[in-house]
Amino acid sequence: MTRRIRFNAFDMNCVAHQSPGLWRHPDDQSHRYKELSYWTDLAKLLERGRFDGIFIADVLGTYDVYGGNDIAALRQGAQIPVADPLLLVSAMAAVTEHLGFGITTGTGFEHPFPFARRLSTLDHLTNGRIGWNVVTGYLPSAARNFGADDQLDHDERYNQADEYLEVLYKLWEGSWEDDAVVRDAARGVYVDPAKVHHIGHRGKHFTVPGIHLSEPSPQRTPVIYQAGASPRGVRFAAENAEAIFIAAPSKRLLAQTVSRIREALRDAGRDPYSARIYALATIITDATDEAARRKHEEYLSYASIEGGLVFMSGWMGIDLSGYDLDDPIGQVQSNAIQSAVAAFQEFDDDGREWTVRDIGRWAGIGGMGPVFVGSGATVADRLQEWVDETDLDGFNLAYAITPGSFEDVVRHVVPVLTERGAYATDYVPGTLRNALFGAGDRLPDEHRGARYRAGAPGSTALSDEVSRPGAAVGS
């Protein structure tokens, strides 16, 4: 049976995103990230290509591990300057009907109470097409700019995120009953106070006693995305995520990661296929294999090795600026770097000894995922091979240049996959959650968030908690 392949576009409100240096290419338009028309045109293109959604990354700091400062990141435009992702969504939603929006926001530096309202607002305005990519943060510069000396340690960040999600589930799922808004003009009652509940949360990191400020949105809880691959991150994803983003340049590593995630979902009491798993990839395609190879070589001539090393230093926590570009990578004393190189070599092994330059060159287009180069048919072959051999659901597609890379995928790859029965011919109507799973708009009963639904033990109706004249419905 032919497996269906799903696509998300992977972008960020900045220049070049995961391909530092490609902003110099004459056809790249990422410098227009400040213009609404850039985003609305991209959204319409992706919907023509029947992408599940656009996944918008974000960071609240700078990549300052390389060289111990942010000079190289600024020089290369390595995700700096960067603008807010949430403010793009309403404009893109206004010109589309089906495209989903996965927005990245961290749990470390924003209180969950106002954040819950912002996402409920977007879920209302998009008719239920919002997803939230939960990140715990990794850049030390972000922590410093919020008044901390450093990030919390890795596992404690996830512990804090667990409580953050608990607060949000209580607000989104438990604070308002479905029929709380009565809008009864005859009785002069807009909201039935008996059907609105204080969440009464008091925890280690957050105290939120009151009610959610927004009435229930189409999905209540947005579709939860997550991208952690550590053991603690996988456990967090298994308890919360409905779409999981992973990155590895080899099929072997991807297959291992997918297997661990499916098993963790099962251990969490969920269907192992209750989360869609997308792998990072970049596609460079054209009418023929030779034309695609020429395009790839052209893009490589613009890619920034320094920019790639800025990213690798930030992702791995190792300053690579002190090494000569021609130093063998074996001289870099870092298990993380060595593991990354071993994975790169599985995808692109010509027998040479990799150097620091090779690492920067590899990371210069698309980041930590594979780059598939070829005609539409050749790329489709590779994508189907990877999905069949790794149990992936699809790919988060980064770009070399934008919107050109996405235009090429829609023009050359999507028709081939569609003809093979490996790609959707139309959207499933309704919310993002229903489009992904076809099982309705709300969280499934076995999801962690479902236990916080209105009427769960411990909920207190506002009219029971607050005694005041006129509190009774119809008084």
N, C-alpha and C positions, 0 to 999 in steps of 0.2 A: 504493500500500500504506500502510495506517495505521501510523504509528510509535508504538511504546509509549513512554509517559512514566513516568518513575520519580520517586519522592519520597523525600527524607530530611527528617526534622525537624531544625532547627537550633536548638540551645539551649545554655545555659551554666549552671553551678552558681552562679547569682546571681539578683538581681531584674532583670526587664525586659529583659535581654540587649541586643538591638539597638533597643529602643523605649523610650528613657529617658523617664520621666514616666508611662508607662502603668501603673506599679505602683500609681498612685493610683486607677485605675479600679476600681469596686466589684466587678467580676466577675473581675479579674485575681488569679490565685493564685500568682504567681511568688515572693511573699514566703515561700511554704511550701517553698522550695528546700531547707531544712534538714531536711525531713521525708521519710523513706523512702516513705511512702504517696503523696506527690506524684509521685515518680519512678516508682513501680511502677504507679500508675494511668495515668500518661502512657504508659508502655511498652505497657500492655495496649490503650490507645486506638489507638496507632500500629500495633500489630499487627492490630487489627480493620480498620484502613484499609490494610493491606498495604503500609506504607511499607518501603523497603529497610532503613532503619535510623534511628537517632538519632545525629546528629553533634554532639558536645559540645565547644564551644570552651573556650579557657582563656587567661589571661594571668598572668604572674608579676610584674606591676608595676601601677602606676596610671597613668591618663591625666592626666599633669601638664604637657603642653605648653600647654594653655589656661590663660592667666594665670601660667604659670611655676610652678604648684604644683598640688596635688591637691584643693584646697578645693572647686572646682566639681564635680569628679567625685564626691567624697564627698557633697556636698549633694544631687546628683541621683541618687545610687545608680548611677552609670555604670560598671557591671561591677566595683563595689566596694560592699560586701564580696563576696568570691568564694571558693568552696570547691573542693576537689580534685575533678576529674572522674572519676578512675579508681575511686574508692571507691563510686561509684554503680552500677557495672556489674553486680556479682554479684547485687544485689537485683533489678534489672530483668530480668536473665537468668533468675532463678528463677521469674518469673511469665509468661515468654514462651517460645516454642519456635523462632521464626524470625527475629525482629527482630535486625538487626545493630547494632553499637555502634562508632562512630568516635570515638576519644578523642584529644584534642589534648595533645601534650606537646612541649616544645622541645628542641632539640639543644644549646643553648648552656650550660646550667647544671646538667645532670645527667649523671653518667657512664653510658655505655651498658651497663656490666656488670650493675649491679643492675636497670636498666630492662628489660633483656632478660628477666630472670627474672619481673618483674612482669607483662609482657605474655604470656609463656608461661603463667603461672599463670591469667590471665584467659581465654586461649584454651582451656585445659583446662576451666575451670569453666563456660564458655559453650558447650562443644562446638563450638568453632571459629567463633564469631560476632564476633570482634574485628577491628577495623581501627584503624590508628594514623594520625592526621593529623600529618604532620611539619611543624613550624614552626621557623624559625630565629630568631624574635624580632624585635621592632621597637621596644619601649618602652625608652627610656634608663633609666627608673626600675628596671626589672628588672635591668639590668646593675649599677647602683650597689648594689643590695641583695645582690648576689653578690660584691661587692668589686672590681668593675671600674669604671673611670671612665666608660665608655660601651660601647655595643654594638660588636662588631667591624664593620668596614665591610661593606657589603652583600654583595659577591662573596666576601669571606673567610668570612662566615657560611655561605655555601653550600659553600665548600671544606671547612670544618669538618664540615658536615652530611654531605658525601660520605664522609668518613672515618668518621663516626658510623655511617652505614648499612653501611659495609664491615665494621665490627666486629660489628654486629648480624647481618648476613647470615652471617658466619663462625660466630657462636654458634648462631643458629637453624638454619641449613642444614647446616653442616659439622661441628659438634662431636660430634653423636650420630648414629650410623647408625640406620635404622629398626628394626632388630632387636637393638639394644644391650641392651634390657631383656628378659632371658630368664626371670626369676622361676622358676628351676629349683630346687625344694625338694629334690629327690633329691640334687643335687650341692652344694647350699648356695650357689648363685650367683644373685644378684639381677640384676647388671649384668655383661655381658661387657666387661672392660676393653679388649680389642682393638678394640672397636667404638666407643670414645669417644676423641675426638681433642682435643689441645691446639690452640688456634687460632694461637698464636704471633704475635700482632699487635704490631707496633711501628711507630708512625707519628708524624706531626708533633704531633698533638693527644692521642693515646691510646696506652697500652701495656697490652695484655691478653694475657698469655701462656697462660692456662689454658683450662679447659673450661667449657662452659655448665652452669649448676647445675641446669637443668630438663631432663627427658627431652622428646623431640619432642612437640609439641602437635598437634592435628588439622590446623592449617594450616601448622605450623612458623613461617613468617613471617606475621604478621597482614597483612590487606589494607592496602596502603600508600595513604594519602590525602595530598594535597598541594594547596596553594592559592597558590603563587607565580605571578605574572603577568609579572614582569620577564623579559628575555631569559635571564638566568642561572637564574631560577626555572623557566622553561619547560623549559630544558635539563635541570635537575635532575628535574623531573616526568617528562620523557620517558624518563629512565633508570630511574626508580624507581616512579612512581605508577601505581596501578591505578584510582583514583578521584580526580578533579581537581575542585576547587571554585573557581569563578570568580565575579566580581561586576562587573556593569556595568549601568547603567540603560537602555541602548539595544540594540536588535537588531543594529544595525550594528557596534557595538563587540564584542558577544558573538560575532557571526559571525566577525569578524577574529581574535579570541582563540582560538576553537575551531579555526579553520583553521590557525593557527600551532601549536597543540598537536598536531593530527593530523599535520602535516608533521614536527614535531619527533619524534614517536613513530616515524614512518617512518625518519627519519634515524638514530634510535637502534637500528635493526634490529628494531623491533617492529611488529606490526599496528597501523595507525592507530586501530583501534577496540578495542585491548586495554586501554584506560582508559575508564571511564565519566566523562562530564563533566557536572557539575551546576552550574547557575547559581543564585545567591542570588535569592530572590523572597519577597514577602509577599502572601498572599491574604486579602482581606476580602470575604466572601461571605455571602449570605442567600438567602431563598426567591425574592426578586425583585431586579431591578437597583436599584429605588428604595430598598428596605430596605437593600441593601448600601451604597448611597451615604450614607444616613442614618447607618449604623453607622460608616462611614469618617469622616464629619464629627464624630461623637461621639468617636471615638478621637483625632482631631486636636486636639480641645479639651483633652485630657489630655496630649498629647505635649509634651515639654520642648524648647524651642528652645535653651536653654543646654546641655542634655544633648546635643543633636545637634551643637552646635558643639564641645563637649568631644571627642566622637568624631572629628569631621572634623579637628580640630587634631591629635589623636593619629595618625590614619591618614595625614595629609598632612605632618606635621612642621612645621606653620605655626600660630603662635599667633594665633587670630582674636579674642582678647579685647580687643584694642586698637581694634577697629573698632566704629562705631555700627551697630546692627542695621539701620538704613535706608541705610547706605552701599551704593552700587552695587558689585557684586562685582568689577567691573573695576578698582576701586581696590586690590584685594588683589594684591600683587606676588608671585604664585606661579603658575608654570606648571601645577603639579599641581591647584590649585584651579580655574584657568581651564578645564583639560581636563575636570575633573569637572562643572563647570557646563554646559559644552557638551554633555556626555553627558546630563545631567538634562534639558536643554532639548529634546533629541530625543524624550524620552518625554513631556514635559509642557510644551509650548511654546504659550503664549497671546500671544506677542508682547511681553510686558513685559520690562523690564530687571531681571534678578535682583539681589537684595540679599543681604547677609549673613544677614538674617532668613530669607530663602527657603532658604538652604543649611541652616540649623539646622532649619527646619521639615521639609525633605525628609529629612534624616538622622534625624528624630525618630521615624519608624516604619520599621523594617526595615533601616536602614543604607543601603548603596550599591546596592541592587538595586531593580528595579521593584516597584510595589505594584499588584496586579491587583484591581480592584473590580468586583463584579457578581454576578449570579445564578450558580448552578452552571454553567449552559449558557454564559453569557457568559464566565466565567473559563476554562472548558474551551476555548472558541474561541480565546482569547488564548494559552493555553498551547500548544495545537497549532500555532498560527501561529508562535510563537516557536521551537518545536522544529523545525518544517519549514524555517524560514528561517535557522536558525543552526547546525543539525546538533548541537544539544545532545542529551544522553540524558535529562535530567530537571532537577529543581529541588531545591535546599536551601531548605526553607521556614522562614523566620523567622516570628515571631508578633508580632501587635499586643498581644493579651492571651493568657494561657495558663491553662488548656488550651483556652479558648474558640475561638481561631483554628484550632487543630488539629481540634477537634470540628466546626467549621463546614466545613472541607475534607472531612473524612470523611463528613459528612452530605450536603453539597450538590455537591461537585466529583467525588469519587471515583466515585459511581454514574453520573454522566454520562460520564466518561471510560471507565468499564468497559463501559457500553452501546455506546459507539462503537468498542470493540475497541482502545482506546488505553491500557489499564491492565490490569495483571495480575489474573487471576481467582483466583489462588492463589500460594503461595510455592513456589519450587523447593526441595526438601528438601536438607538438609546444611549445609555451612559457608557463611559469608558469601561467600567467593570463588566457591563453586559457585553460590550464588544469583545472584550478579552476572553470571557468565559461562557457567555450565553446563558447565564444562570440568574439573571436579575440584577438589580441596581445596588443592593445592599450587601454587606459582609455576609459570607456564609456562616451558618450556625457554629461550625467547628473553629472559626477564627477566634483568636484571643479577644479581639475587640467586642465580640458578640456578648460576652459575659457582662458587659457594662450597659446593656440596653435598658431603656426606661422600664421601671418596674422591678429591676434587680434588687436583691436584698440590700438594705441600707439607704436606698434612695428616700429623700424626704421632699414631699410636695411643698412648693413655695407657700401655698395658702395655709399649710399646716405649721410652717416654721415662722411665718411672719403674721402677726395678728394686727390688723389695722381696719379701720372703717372701710366698707366697700370691697373687701377682699373676696367675699363670696360671689360666685358667678350669678349674675342677674340681679344683684342687690341694688 
